């Protein structure tokens, strides 16, 4: 997936095996922000499981850290 550096990918992430809350499922895309890179890409869909980002295993990250990596990544994800 390609996005413009300094812009947000535009995904909402839910679930994480590292969080100690009631939602202990695998990290998933719960929403695509309308007009965002993610929504316009036609590559990502609501419900997709995120297995990794740029070589980092998504299960080892909390929700906030995963969102940060998605948004702060350079052009290629």
GROMACS elastic network, one bead per residue, 0.5 to 0.9 nm:
[ bonds ]
;  ai    aj funct       b0    kb
    1    37     6  0.88429   500
    1    38     6  0.82907   500
    1    41     6  0.74786   500
    1    43     6  0.75790   500
    1    44     6  0.89564   500
    1    75     6  0.80319   500
    1    76     6  0.57459   500
    1    77     6  0.51369   500
    2    37     6  0.81003   500
    2    41     6  0.83931   500
    2    74     6  0.85007   500
    2    75     6  0.52287   500
    2    77     6  0.63371   500
    3     6     6  0.87809   500
    3     7     6  0.73128   500
    3     8     6  0.81449   500
    3     9     6  0.68890   500
    3    37     6  0.61662   500
    3    38     6  0.83904   500
    3    73     6  0.87143   500
    3    74     6  0.74696   500
    3    76     6  0.65898   500
    3    77     6  0.79323   500
    4     7     6  0.57873   500
    4     8     6  0.83183   500
    4     9     6  0.87574   500
    4    37     6  0.83239   500
    4    74     6  0.74381   500
    4    75     6  0.55686   500
    4    76     6  0.87948   500
    5     8     6  0.83651   500
    5    72     6  0.78593   500
    5    73     6  0.74198   500
    5    74     6  0.51848   500
    5    75     6  0.54224   500
    6    71     6  0.80855   500
    6    72     6  0.70232   500
    6    73     6  0.84431   500
    6    74     6  0.76569   500
    6    75     6  0.88977   500
    7    10     6  0.87693   500
    7    37     6  0.85487   500
    7    71     6  0.70360   500
    7    72     6  0.78872   500
    8    11     6  0.83723   500
    8    36     6  0.74746   500
    8    37     6  0.75073   500
    8    38     6  0.89123   500
    8    70     6  0.78604   500
    8    72     6  0.74098   500
    9    32     6  0.89027   500
    9    33     6  0.86169   500
    9    36     6  0.63129   500
    9    37     6  0.53116   500
    9    38     6  0.55407   500
    9    39     6  0.86556   500
    9    70     6  0.65063   500
    9    71     6  0.53936   500
    9    72     6  0.85939   500
    9    73     6  0.89168   500
   10    31     6  0.83556   500
   10    32     6  0.59109   500
   10    33     6  0.50459   500
   10    34     6  0.79700   500
   10    35     6  0.83340   500
   10    36     6  0.50458   500
   10    37     6  0.63197   500
   10    38     6  0.56520   500
   10    39     6  0.73502   500
   10    70     6  0.88025   500
   10    71     6  0.77091   500
   11    29     6  0.64355   500
   11    30     6  0.74362   500
   11    31     6  0.57570   500
   11    33     6  0.60619   500
   11    36     6  0.81295   500
   11    37     6  0.88966   500
   11    38     6  0.65298   500
   11    39     6  0.81817   500
   11    46     6  0.88308   500
   11    67     6  0.79025   500
   11    70     6  0.83840   500
   11    71     6  0.87404   500
   12    28     6  0.84051   500
   12    29     6  0.58281   500
   12    30     6  0.54080   500
   12    32     6  0.64088   500
   12    33     6  0.76610   500
   12    67     6  0.76703   500
   13    16     6  0.88511   500
   13    27     6  0.64895   500
   13    28     6  0.55898   500
   13    30     6  0.54877   500
   13    31     6  0.72729   500
   13    50     6  0.87969   500
   13    63     6  0.65587   500
   13    64     6  0.85401   500
   13    66     6  0.79992   500
   13    67     6  0.68737   500
   14    23     6  0.78760   500
   14    25     6  0.81775   500
   14    26     6  0.81016   500
   14    27     6  0.56151   500
   14    28     6  0.53731   500
   14    29     6  0.63790   500
   14    30     6  0.58987   500
   14    31     6  0.89719   500
   14    63     6  0.67945   500
   15    18     6  0.89463   500
   15    19     6  0.80237   500
   15    23     6  0.53933   500
   15    24     6  0.55960   500
   15    26     6  0.53941   500
   15    28     6  0.62254   500
   15    29     6  0.88880   500
   15    62     6  0.85901   500
   15    63     6  0.69906   500
   16    19     6  0.57223   500
   16    20     6  0.87479   500
   16    23     6  0.71156   500
   16    24     6  0.54219   500
   16    25     6  0.56490   500
   16    26     6  0.51869   500
   16    28     6  0.82345   500
   16    58     6  0.82331   500
   16    59     6  0.64676   500
   16    60     6  0.84108   500
   16    61     6  0.73699   500
   16    62     6  0.58844   500
   16    63     6  0.60432   500
   17    20     6  0.78753   500
   17    23     6  0.82696   500
   17    24     6  0.50252   500
   17    25     6  0.60549   500
   17    26     6  0.60367   500
   17    27     6  0.75611   500
   17    59     6  0.59030   500
   17    60     6  0.75122   500
   17    61     6  0.80955   500
   17    62     6  0.75473   500
   18    24     6  0.75840   500
   18    59     6  0.70088   500
   18    60     6  0.65619   500
   18    61     6  0.65484   500
   18    62     6  0.55795   500
   18    63     6  0.84169   500
   19    22     6  0.85788   500
   19    23     6  0.78686   500
   19    24     6  0.67206   500
   19    61     6  0.88052   500
   19    62     6  0.61075   500
   19    63     6  0.77512   500
   20    23     6  0.80039   500
   20    24     6  0.72299   500
   21    24     6  0.65713   500
   22    25     6  0.89050   500
   23    26     6  0.88599   500
   24    27     6  0.86055   500
   25    28     6  0.81754   500
   26    49     6  0.66342   500
   26    50     6  0.75399   500
   26    51     6  0.82055   500
   26    58     6  0.84176   500
   26    59     6  0.67848   500
   27    48     6  0.85644   500
   27    49     6  0.58347   500
   27    50     6  0.55212   500
   27    51     6  0.75621   500
   27    58     6  0.70154   500
   27    59     6  0.70204   500
   27    62     6  0.86746   500
   27    63     6  0.73747   500
   27    66     6  0.86816   500
   28    46     6  0.76899   500
   28    47     6  0.57074   500
   28    48     6  0.54546   500
   28    50     6  0.55343   500
   28    51     6  0.87834   500
   29    32     6  0.74576   500
   29    44     6  0.81367   500
   29    45     6  0.70324   500
   29    46     6  0.50938   500
   29    47     6  0.52465   500
   29    48     6  0.54591   500
   29    49     6  0.65945   500
   29    50     6  0.72087   500
   30    45     6  0.85691   500
   30    46     6  0.52419   500
   30    47     6  0.59265   500
   30    48     6  0.81217   500
   31    45     6  0.81396   500
   31    46     6  0.55691   500
   31    47     6  0.82094   500
   32    35     6  0.86007   500
   32    36     6  0.73105   500
   32    37     6  0.89866   500
   32    38     6  0.63801   500
   32    39     6  0.54913   500
   32    44     6  0.82131   500
   32    45     6  0.74487   500
   32    46     6  0.66955   500
   33    36     6  0.55045   500
   33    37     6  0.85547   500
   33    38     6  0.75396   500
   33    39     6  0.64617   500
   34    37     6  0.88774   500
   34    38     6  0.86725   500
   34    39     6  0.61284   500
   34    40     6  0.81198   500
   35    38     6  0.81585   500
   35    39     6  0.61135   500
   35    40     6  0.62803   500
   36    39     6  0.52392   500
   36    40     6  0.61300   500
   36    41     6  0.84605   500
   37    40     6  0.52082   500
   37    41     6  0.59075   500
   38    41     6  0.52862   500
   38    42     6  0.73081   500
   38    43     6  0.73496   500
   38    44     6  0.61593   500
   38    45     6  0.84246   500
   39    42     6  0.62419   500
   39    43     6  0.80129   500
   39    44     6  0.70343   500
   39    45     6  0.79009   500
   40    43     6  0.82592   500
   40    44     6  0.89771   500
   41    44     6  0.69631   500
   42    45     6  0.75544   500
   44    47     6  0.89067   500
   44    48     6  0.69263   500
   45    48     6  0.56523   500
   46    49     6  0.89030   500
   50    53     6  0.76996   500
   50    57     6  0.88370   500
   50    58     6  0.63260   500
   50    59     6  0.84109   500
   51    56     6  0.85801   500
   51    57     6  0.61685   500
   51    58     6  0.51949   500
   51    59     6  0.69636   500
   52    55     6  0.61473   500
   52    56     6  0.52542   500
   52    59     6  0.77181   500
   53    56     6  0.52309   500
   53    57     6  0.67943   500
   53    58     6  0.66362   500
   53    66     6  0.81770   500
   53    69     6  0.76048   500
   53    70     6  0.72607   500
   53    77     6  0.64635   500
   54    57     6  0.86136   500
   54    69     6  0.89038   500
   54    73     6  0.83905   500
   54    76     6  0.81983   500
   54    77     6  0.58414   500
   56    59     6  0.88253   500
   56    60     6  0.80016   500
   56    61     6  0.85012   500
   57    60     6  0.57458   500
   57    61     6  0.73751   500
   58    61     6  0.53824   500
   58    62     6  0.80711   500
   58    63     6  0.89906   500
   58    66     6  0.68784   500
   59    62     6  0.76767   500
   61    64     6  0.81010   500
   61    65     6  0.60108   500
   61    66     6  0.58627   500
   62    65     6  0.54066   500
   62    66     6  0.61077   500
   62    67     6  0.86714   500
   63    66     6  0.51257   500
   63    67     6  0.61846   500
   63    68     6  0.85983   500
   64    67     6  0.51316   500
   64    68     6  0.61268   500
   64    69     6  0.86764   500
   65    69     6  0.61858   500
   65    70     6  0.86028   500
   66    69     6  0.51914   500
   66    70     6  0.62100   500
   66    71     6  0.86569   500
   67    70     6  0.50785   500
   67    71     6  0.61239   500
   67    72     6  0.84569   500
   68    71     6  0.52215   500
   68    72     6  0.58645   500
   68    73     6  0.82530   500
   69    72     6  0.52210   500
   69    73     6  0.57286   500
   70    73     6  0.56406   500
   70    77     6  0.75858   500
   71    74     6  0.85192   500
   73    76     6  0.71678   500
   73    77     6  0.67800   500
   74    77     6  0.74268   500
